[in-house]
Amino acid sequence: MAAASYCGRFAPSPTGPLHIGSLIAAVGSYLEARHHHGQWLVRMEDLDPPREVPGAADLILRTLEVYGFEWDGPVLYQSTRTEAYESALESLRQEGWLYPCGCTRKEIADAAHHDVTHGIDGPVYPGTCRGGLASGKSARAWRLRVEDREIAFDDAVQGPVSQNLARDLGDFVLKRADGFYAYQLAVVLDDAAQGVTHIVRGSDLLDSTPRQIYLQQRLGLPTPTYAHLPVAANCAGEKLSKQTLAPALDLNTPIPALWQALDFLGQQPPPTLLNAELPELWAWATDHWESRLIPRTMSLGAPLSI
């Protein structure tokens, strides 16, 4: 592929330092982009202030630099894109796809408990406010109407994926009750605005992809190619994350963690690379990258410390 036909990205949230799980996603997206002689962008998904940690964004970028990543163009911060998000919401409102919802989480959970309707993210929204807000209710969030049809795509790692949003999720939120824009809206608009053609990320986001494809269709935006990597899991089977207390990457010794990430992704790096310098390791990884070797599974045990 020519460089112009491939654009990938890495989009961390500044909720804490990078860990081995996030490094695996970064390595996979970076090497897939460089293998195709394409661009690799970095985007900071800073749209959830209550969860963000002061200084985390700068630390993430510093970590990427120390580990030898080189990105193309300036870093995009989602917090600078709110006008674009609001404009898209207004278009969806005018076309009748977006409506106000006055339901609380408890009301949705109670309805689901009564009807025994549970989906991929918990209770399926029953469409209470689809026909308008009930008397005495005010708008809390804004939801996108979904259609009763299958959204299907072929994931480059996980294979065929199909989901019926009406059955598995219900109308989903694009602007939250706290006034913040939903991840699904922001990621779709930003990928299109940045010309992202290929998305390589963790399998924990696989269930979100049909929502994003449906939203792309509603907004007339292109659908990228998707590849969802296995996520690293702890001994309890939980995804390694800041919530499960995954340790931060060591800024003093990047080589062992990078070697672990390559090994986790099935690339079989030689042990001699553990004694290499960063340029040598990245040169080997770029020359030998083969996406077909990535394990076709949703999760794997986290790499052990070297």
C-alpha positions as CSV (number, residue, x, y, z in Angstrom):
1,M,0.0,0.0,0.0
2,A,1.1,3.6,-0.6
3,A,1.4,5.9,2.4
4,A,-1.6,7.9,1.3
5,S,-3.9,4.8,1.6
6,Y,-3.1,3.9,5.2
7,C,-3.6,6.1,8.2
8,G,-3.6,4.5,11.7
9,R,-3.8,6.0,15.2
10,F,-3.3,5.5,18.9
11,A,-5.8,7.2,21.1
12,P,-5.2,6.9,24.8
13,S,-7.3,8.6,27.6
14,P,-5.3,10.7,30.1
15,T,-6.6,8.8,33.1
16,G,-3.2,7.6,34.3
17,P,0.2,6.4,32.9
18,L,0.5,3.8,30.2
19,H,0.9,0.2,31.2
20,I,1.8,-3.0,29.4
21,G,-1.8,-3.4,28.1
22,S,-1.8,0.0,26.5
23,L,1.7,-0.5,25.2
24,I,0.5,-3.7,23.4
25,A,-2.2,-1.6,21.6
26,A,0.3,1.1,20.7
27,V,2.9,-1.4,19.3
28,G,0.3,-3.2,17.2
29,S,-1.2,-0.1,15.7
30,Y,2.3,1.5,15.2
31,L,3.9,-1.5,13.4
32,E,0.8,-2.2,11.3
33,A,1.0,1.4,10.1
34,R,4.7,1.4,9.5
35,H,4.5,-2.0,7.7
36,H,2.1,-0.4,5.2
37,H,4.4,2.7,4.9
38,G,1.5,4.7,6.3
39,Q,0.9,7.5,8.8
40,W,0.5,6.9,12.5
41,L,-1.3,9.6,14.6
42,V,-1.6,10.1,18.3
43,R,-4.9,11.5,19.7
44,M,-5.6,12.3,23.3
45,E,-9.1,11.4,24.3
46,D,-9.6,13.9,27.0
47,L,-13.4,14.3,27.0
48,D,-14.1,12.9,30.5
49,P,-12.6,15.4,33.0
50,P,-13.9,13.6,36.2
51,R,-11.8,10.5,35.2
52,E,-8.7,12.4,34.0
53,V,-5.5,12.7,36.1
54,P,-3.6,16.0,36.0
55,G,-0.4,15.6,34.1
56,A,-1.3,12.2,32.6
57,A,-1.5,13.5,29.0
58,D,2.1,14.8,29.2
59,L,3.3,11.7,30.8
60,I,1.7,9.5,28.1
61,L,3.4,11.5,25.4
62,R,6.7,11.4,27.2
63,T,6.4,7.6,27.6
64,L,5.8,7.2,23.9
65,E,8.9,9.2,23.1
66,V,11.1,7.3,25.6
67,Y,9.9,4.0,24.1
68,G,10.9,5.2,20.6
69,F,7.5,5.9,19.0
70,E,7.4,8.5,16.3
71,W,4.1,9.9,15.3
72,D,3.1,12.0,12.3
73,G,1.7,15.5,12.8
74,P,0.6,17.2,15.9
75,V,-1.3,15.4,18.7
76,L,-5.1,16.0,18.5
77,Y,-6.9,16.7,21.8
78,Q,-10.6,15.9,21.8
79,S,-11.2,18.7,24.2
80,T,-10.6,21.1,21.3
81,R,-13.3,19.5,19.1
82,T,-16.5,20.2,21.0
83,E,-17.9,22.5,18.3
84,A,-17.6,19.7,15.8
85,Y,-19.4,17.3,18.1
86,E,-22.2,19.7,18.8
87,S,-22.6,20.4,15.0
88,A,-23.0,16.7,14.4
89,L,-25.6,16.3,17.1
90,E,-27.6,19.2,15.7
91,S,-27.6,17.5,12.2
92,L,-28.8,14.3,13.8
93,R,-31.5,16.2,15.7
94,Q,-32.8,17.9,12.5
95,E,-32.9,14.6,10.7
96,G,-34.9,12.9,13.5
97,W,-32.2,10.5,14.6
98,L,-31.5,12.1,17.9
99,Y,-34.0,12.6,20.8
100,P,-33.8,13.8,24.4
101,C,-34.1,11.2,27.2
102,G,-35.2,11.9,30.7
103,C,-34.6,8.4,32.1
104,T,-32.3,7.8,35.1
105,R,-30.0,4.7,35.2
106,K,-32.2,3.3,38.0
107,E,-35.3,3.6,35.9
108,I,-33.7,1.8,33.0
109,A,-32.3,-0.9,35.3
110,D,-35.8,-1.3,36.9
111,A,-37.4,-1.6,33.5
112,A,-34.8,-4.2,32.4
113,H,-35.3,-6.2,35.6
114,H,-39.1,-6.2,35.0
115,D,-38.8,-7.3,31.4
116,V,-35.6,-9.4,31.9
117,T,-33.9,-7.5,29.0
118,H,-30.2,-7.5,29.2
119,G,-27.7,-6.8,26.4
120,I,-24.0,-6.4,25.8
121,D,-23.6,-3.4,28.1
122,G,-26.2,-4.3,30.7
123,P,-29.8,-3.3,30.5
124,V,-31.1,-2.7,27.0
125,Y,-32.7,0.7,26.8
126,P,-36.4,0.1,26.3
127,G,-37.2,3.2,24.2
128,T,-39.1,4.9,27.0
129,C,-38.5,8.5,25.6
130,R,-38.6,7.6,21.9
131,G,-42.0,9.1,21.4
132,G,-41.3,12.2,23.6
133,L,-40.5,13.0,27.2
134,A,-43.2,12.0,29.7
135,S,-45.0,14.7,31.6
136,G,-42.8,16.2,34.3
137,K,-39.6,14.8,32.7
138,S,-36.7,17.0,31.4
139,A,-33.9,16.0,29.1
140,R,-31.0,14.4,30.8
141,A,-29.2,12.8,27.8
142,W,-29.5,12.6,24.0
143,R,-29.9,9.2,22.4
144,L,-29.5,8.0,18.8
145,R,-32.3,5.9,17.4
146,V,-31.2,2.5,16.2
147,E,-32.7,0.3,13.6
148,D,-33.7,-3.4,14.0
149,R,-31.1,-4.8,11.6
150,E,-27.7,-6.5,11.7
151,I,-24.5,-4.4,11.7
152,A,-21.8,-6.7,10.4
153,F,-18.1,-6.4,9.6
154,D,-15.0,-8.6,9.2
155,D,-12.4,-7.8,11.8
156,A,-8.9,-8.4,10.6
157,V,-8.0,-10.3,13.8
158,Q,-11.2,-11.5,15.4
159,G,-13.0,-12.5,12.2
160,P,-16.7,-11.9,11.3
161,V,-18.7,-9.8,13.8
162,S,-22.4,-9.1,13.8
163,Q,-24.6,-7.2,16.2
164,N,-28.3,-6.1,16.2
165,L,-28.2,-2.8,18.1
166,A,-32.0,-2.8,18.8
167,R,-31.8,-6.2,20.4
168,D,-28.4,-6.0,22.0
169,L,-28.2,-2.4,23.2
170,G,-31.1,-0.2,22.3
171,D,-30.9,3.5,21.5
172,F,-27.6,4.7,22.8
173,V,-26.3,7.9,24.3
174,L,-24.3,10.5,22.3
175,K,-24.4,13.3,24.9
176,R,-24.4,12.3,28.5
177,A,-26.6,13.6,31.4
178,D,-23.5,15.3,32.8
179,G,-23.2,17.3,29.6
180,F,-20.1,15.5,28.3
181,Y,-20.0,14.0,24.8
182,A,-20.0,10.3,24.5
183,Y,-17.0,8.4,23.4
184,Q,-18.9,6.8,20.5
185,L,-19.6,10.2,18.9
186,A,-16.2,11.7,19.4
187,V,-14.2,8.7,18.1
188,V,-16.3,8.5,15.0
189,L,-16.0,12.2,14.1
190,D,-12.3,12.4,15.0
191,D,-11.3,9.3,12.9
192,A,-13.1,10.8,9.9
193,A,-11.7,14.3,10.4
194,Q,-8.1,12.9,10.7
195,G,-8.5,10.6,7.7
196,V,-8.0,7.4,9.7
197,T,-8.4,4.4,7.4
198,H,-7.3,1.5,9.7
199,I,-8.1,1.2,13.4
200,V,-5.9,-1.3,15.4
201,R,-7.0,-1.4,19.1
202,G,-7.8,-3.7,22.0
203,S,-10.6,-6.3,21.8
204,D,-12.3,-4.6,24.8
205,L,-13.6,-2.1,22.2
206,L,-14.9,-4.8,19.8
207,D,-18.5,-4.5,21.1
208,S,-18.4,-0.7,20.5
209,T,-17.6,-1.1,16.8
210,P,-21.1,-1.8,15.5
211,R,-22.3,1.3,17.2
212,Q,-19.6,3.3,15.6
213,I,-20.3,1.8,12.2
214,Y,-24.0,2.6,12.6
215,L,-23.1,6.2,13.5
216,Q,-20.8,6.5,10.6
217,Q,-23.7,5.5,8.3
218,R,-26.0,8.0,9.9
219,L,-23.5,10.8,9.4
220,G,-22.4,9.8,5.9
221,L,-18.8,9.0,7.1
222,P,-16.5,6.3,5.7
223,T,-16.0,3.1,7.8
224,P,-12.3,2.3,8.5
225,T,-10.9,-1.2,8.5
226,Y,-10.8,-2.7,12.0
227,A,-8.4,-5.0,13.8
228,H,-9.0,-5.8,17.5
229,L,-6.0,-7.2,19.3
230,P,-6.2,-9.6,22.2
231,V,-6.1,-7.7,25.5
232,A,-3.7,-8.6,28.3
233,A,-5.5,-10.1,31.3
234,N,-4.5,-10.5,35.0
235,C,-4.7,-13.8,36.9
236,A,-8.4,-13.2,37.6
237,G,-9.1,-12.9,33.9
238,E,-9.7,-9.1,34.1
239,K,-8.3,-6.8,31.5
240,L,-5.2,-5.1,32.6
241,S,-6.1,-1.4,33.2
242,K,-5.7,1.5,35.5
243,Q,-8.8,0.2,37.3
244,T,-7.2,-3.2,37.9
245,L,-4.1,-1.5,39.2
246,A,-1.8,-2.3,36.3
247,P,1.7,-0.9,37.0
248,A,2.9,2.0,35.0
249,L,5.6,1.4,32.3
250,D,9.1,1.9,33.5
251,L,10.7,4.9,31.7
252,N,14.2,3.7,32.5
253,T,14.0,0.3,30.8
254,P,11.8,0.3,27.7
255,I,13.4,-2.7,26.0
256,P,12.0,-5.5,28.2
257,A,8.4,-4.1,27.9
258,L,8.6,-3.7,24.2
259,W,10.0,-7.2,23.8
260,Q,7.1,-8.5,25.9
261,A,4.6,-6.6,23.7
262,L,6.1,-8.1,20.5
263,D,6.0,-11.6,22.1
264,F,2.4,-11.2,23.3
265,L,1.4,-10.2,19.7
266,G,2.9,-13.4,18.4
267,Q,5.9,-11.9,16.6
268,Q,8.5,-14.2,18.2
269,P,11.2,-11.7,18.9
270,P,14.7,-13.3,19.5
271,P,16.0,-13.1,23.0
272,T,19.1,-11.2,21.7
273,L,16.8,-8.2,21.3
274,L,16.6,-7.9,25.1
275,N,20.2,-6.6,24.9
276,A,19.6,-4.3,21.9
277,E,19.3,-0.6,21.6
278,L,16.0,1.0,20.8
279,P,16.7,1.6,17.1
280,E,17.8,-2.0,16.6
281,L,14.7,-3.3,18.3
282,W,12.3,-1.1,16.3
283,A,14.2,-2.0,13.0
284,W,13.8,-5.7,13.7
285,A,10.1,-5.3,14.7
286,T,9.3,-3.2,11.6
287,D,11.1,-5.6,9.2
288,H,9.6,-8.7,10.7
289,W,6.0,-7.6,11.5
290,E,3.4,-10.1,10.4
291,S,-0.2,-9.4,11.5
292,R,-1.2,-13.0,10.6
293,L,0.8,-14.1,13.7
294,I,-1.4,-12.1,16.1
295,P,-3.3,-14.6,18.3
296,R,-6.9,-14.8,17.2
297,T,-8.4,-14.5,20.7
298,M,-10.0,-11.8,22.7
299,S,-7.6,-12.0,25.7
300,L,-4.4,-13.6,26.9
301,G,-2.6,-13.8,30.2
302,A,-0.5,-10.7,30.7
303,P,3.2,-10.9,29.9
304,L,5.4,-11.8,32.9
305,S,8.1,-9.4,34.1
306,I,11.5,-10.1,32.7
